[in-house]
């Protein structure tokens, strides 16, 4: 597990190998309610999460399958990343990913200025014997309105959790 911190705004990213451990305040986005090849944008507005350029699918490539029947999120266009807009109540996000190259996470404020940038390294498929290895990122989103996830290679999100700010 590694942690990166941006002191100016308090944004913190933790890279880990397991799902979040304290699930009580967390809400899992119900990805399994989506249809295969469904374009994702406003479906999770009740959780204050909106996606841009995302699609739900069951990957045919075993290197990107979390489980055979599990739907995952993937960038809709081959050479673009994902953009995730967060509502004001979202305090943290946690997602799992499978990738053959490092992900770059860019946190943007409400004016579109980059307030933090992190790189989430993924073990190569050669290192894992060709088996998918799900990595996780927990991101404190204080000061963040938009999260961009970019990669030089295809990647998938295997889960997505949100934690609302305490009232």
Secondary structure by P-SEA (a helix, b strand, c coil): cbbbbbcccbbbbbbbcccccccccccccccccccccccccccccccccccccbbbbbcccccccccccbbbbccccccbbbbbbbccccccccccccccbbbbbbbbcccccccbbbbbbbcccccccccbbbbbbbbbcccccbbbbbbccbbbbcbbbbbbccc
